[in-house]
Amino acid sequence: MIVIIEIYINEENNFTIEDKLLSYCKNPRTRAEISNYLGMKTIFYTMSKYIKPLIEKGKLRMTIPDKPKSKNQRYYSISDDK
């Protein structure tokens, strides 16, 4: 079902789930908020499939980088306009 959603978003709006996530994270968001926004059932899946890869690409940052598993951790997107 997730693949169908990705294809629908790509064909109809030319936006990927990553694009939507980055736009949503212009304001810092928790793991749970991001997972709910994407309609994912588990936070673990959201972290491994979307959040961690975007952090590795440098497109998302953590508000508390020294404590990645903090319950107060939030993630925010980095604008490409530097």
N, C-alpha and C positions, 0 to 999 in steps of 0.2 A: 504494500500500500504506500509506503514512503516513496518508492521509485515513481509511482503514478503521480504523486503530488509534485515531485521535482519536475517531471516532464510537463505537467500542466502549467506550472509556474514559468518554466522556460519558454514554452510555446506561446502562451497567451500574453505574458507581460514582459518577457525578456529579462526577468529577474530570477536569480537563483536563490536558493534558501540561504546561502551565505550572504548574498546581497541584502536580503530582508533582515537577517540577523544583525549585520553590521549597521544597518539603518536603525534598527530597534535599540541597539546598544550605544546610541549617541549619548544617552544618559546611562550611568552605571546601573547594571542589572545583576540580580543574583542568579545562581544556577537554576533555581526553581522557576523564576520568572521567565528565563530564556526557554527552558524546557516546556513550560506551559504555552508560551507564545508560539513555539514551533509545533505544538500538539504532540509532543513525544511522551511516551508512557514512563520512561525512566530518565532520571538525571544522569546516570552513568552513561547511557547511550548518547545523550546530548553532549556530554563532556568529551567522550572519545571520538565521536563522529564530526562534531562541529567546533566546539570551543577550543580544545587543545590544538587542532590543526591551524585554527586562525591565530592563536597565540604564537605558535611556531613560525607562521608566516609574517608575524609582526603587525597583524591587522587588528588584533584585540589585545588589551592589556588588563592586568589585574590591579585593583585598587590597593591591595596589600601583597605586593610581590614576595615579601619575606615569609608570608604564611599562606601558601596556596590552598590549604584545606580549611582555612578559617571559616567559621559559620557566618562571619561578616563580610566575606569576600564578595566582591562585585566585579563585573567585567564591562569594559567600555571600548568603543571602537576608536581607531586612530584615523583622522582624516588624511586623505592623500594630498591635500593642499598644504605643503610645508614651506 
